[in-house]
Amino acid sequence: MDEPFVTKDGRIEVAEIMRGIRDRIRQKRDQGLYTDEELEEMILLKLQAFGDEAEIHPELLERLLEPSHAWNISVDYRIESHRAGLPGRVIVFVKKLVAPFVRLYTDHVLNRQAQLNLYMVHVCHNLVRQLTRLQVSHAALKNRCDRLEEELRTARTGGSGEEAGPRRDP
């Protein structure tokens, strides 16, 4: 039995196998056939590019792209002080004493802002996801149109490279 990627001495032609794989991948991409994982990777790269363009700190961008919402603001913040010793403990005590009164005015606003933040992140992620899918679809259609135009051109010329049609003798 004659294997297509095996030499006469029994060695496997890895370069030929890889060339075949790359050709099949290129053909699939020309047709717009991507796996879900490839699409997600493209979406992530696009989101990272947008973050870089906006000059968002890389750690914040990483947290924004995680499935958890730990990046969002929260009303149940910890009350602490950077000061050590007795002055630090007194400041924390006073902050905790005043916090319930301050929170009467701030909790509603912070909750609303957290909801808006979450909504905007979901909208942006979904827009980038849809944009990426449309770009892939557009590229596939463009490749198909180019291929069909080339086939039409070849059919018209009969494969000679010249346009076929009525000849006019001068």
N, C-alpha and C positions, 0 to 999 in steps of 0.2 A: 504494500500500500504506500502510495507516494504522498507524503505530508508536504503542504505548501511552504512551511517555514523551517524545514529541516534540510540541512545540506547532505551531500552524498556520504560524508563521513559520520553522520549522525548528530552533528551539532545543531543547536537551535539558533536561528537567525533572529536575535533579539531586536536588532535595528529594524528589520522588516516588519516584525510584529508591532513595534511601537509606531512605525510609519502608518501601518494599517489602522491602528487604534486612533491616531491623530486624524487621519482622513475621515474615519467614521464620525468622530466628534465634530470635526469641521462641517461635515455634511448635515449632521443633526442641528448644529447651531445655525447654519444657513437656512434651515427649514424652521427655525425658532423652537426646536424641541430641547428644552432644558429640564433637568430634574428639579424637584422642589428644593433640594439642597443647594443646587447651583443658583437658583433664583434667590434663595435666602441669602446666600453669600454675596450676590450682586447687590441686593438691597442693603445689606450691612455695610458694604464698601461705599455705597452711595451716601448712606447716612453719616458715615465717618468723614467722607469728603465734605459734606455740608457742614459738619461740626468743625472741621479744620478751617474751612472758608470763613465761618463765623467766629473763629478764634476762641472756641469754647475750650476750657481747660480739659485735657484728656481724661482725667479722673472723673470729672462731672459727666462728660460724654459717655464714658464707660458705664457709669451708674444709670444714666438715662436710657441706655440700651439694654439694661438688665430687665428681666421680667418682674422683679420686685419693684415696689414704689418707695424704697427707702430714701430716694433722692428728694422726695416731695416734702414740703414744709409740714410741720405738725404742731398742734396746740399743746401737746403734752411734753413740752421741752423740759430738760433737766435744769434745775436752778443750782448754779455753782459759781465759784469765784476762783480767779487765778491766784489770789493772795493766800498766803499760808498763815497758819497760826490763828491767834485770837481775832485779828482784824478780818480775816477771811471767814471765820465762823460767824462773826457778828453780821457781816454783809449778807451771807447766805440766809441767816435768820430773818433779817429785815426784808430781804427779797421774798422769802416765803410768806411773810406776814402780809406784804402788799400784793402779792400775786393774785389772790382771788378777786380783788377789786379791779386790777388792771385787766384781768381776763374777761371781766364782764363786757369790756369794750373791744377786746382784740380777738377773742375766740371766733366770733361770727365771721369777721373779716378774713382771718387766717384759714378757716374752714372753706370759705368761698374761694379764696385764692388757690388752695390746694385742689379743689374740684376743677377750677379752670386750668391749672397746670396739667393735671392728669388728662383732661379732655384734649388740650392742645397737643400733648405728646402723642396721644392715640391718633388724632387727626393727621399730624405730621407723618407718623410712621405709616399710616394707611395710604396717604398721598404718595409717599416715596415708593411704597410697595406697588401701587397702581401705576405710577410713572414708569417704574422698571419693567413691569409686565407689558405696558404699551410700547416701550422702546424695543423690547425683544420682539414683539409682534410686528412692529414697524420694520425692523431690520429683516425679519423673515419675509415680509411682503415685498420689500425692496429687492431682496435677493431673488425672489421668485419672478418679479417683473423683469429684472435684468436678464435672468436666464431665459424667460419667454421671449424677450426682445431679441436676444442672441439667436434663439431657435428660429424666430421669424425671419431675421436677417439672413440666416443660413439657408432657410427654405426659399427665400426670394432669389438668392443668388445662385442657388443650386450647388452650394459648396465651393464656388469659384472665387468668392471674395468680391465680385462685382454685382451690382444691382441688376436683376433680370427685368426685362421689360421690352417694349417695342423698340426696335432699332430704327434709327433715322439715318439714312444715307444722305450726305450733302450733295 
